[in-house]
Amino acid sequence: MEKIRHNHIEWLREITHDDSINRISQQAGIPYATLYKRFKSSELATDEIIAIARSYGINPVDALVKTNIISNEEASGVRGDNALRLCAIESIANEIVRRDNEKTQLTGTNKHKSMADEETMEAA
């Protein structure tokens, strides 16, 4: 399945505040002729996106996500069950209680306190 690409030139104009091709070229260290061709084709190469992002103080990974080169999931490196393995058991329990409370608010059934709420009550 092919990704729909964010218009790279739109992204470029956004982060450079409409700097000229010459200014972007100088700041990012990319030849003017190369950037000129990219403007005509409306698509930057991945290494160019990274170079431009760095030269304008933008996180290169965020730039790759914004231009749809990589997904948010790919950028985070964590997906689904793998994310749970990184969480403390207390965080998982609190999330279960939070979701249960959210469901309770919608249905009007019995509420449960989160572990964080109980710790607060014990400390008081």
PELIN-V376129 format. One line per field, one symbol per residue. burial: + if it has 16 or more other C-alpha atoms within 10 Angstrom, else -. A space follows every 50 residues. Layout:
burial: ???
//
This chain:
burial: -------++--+--++----+--++--+-+----+--++---++---+++ +++++----++++++++++-++---------------------+--++-+ +------------++---------
//
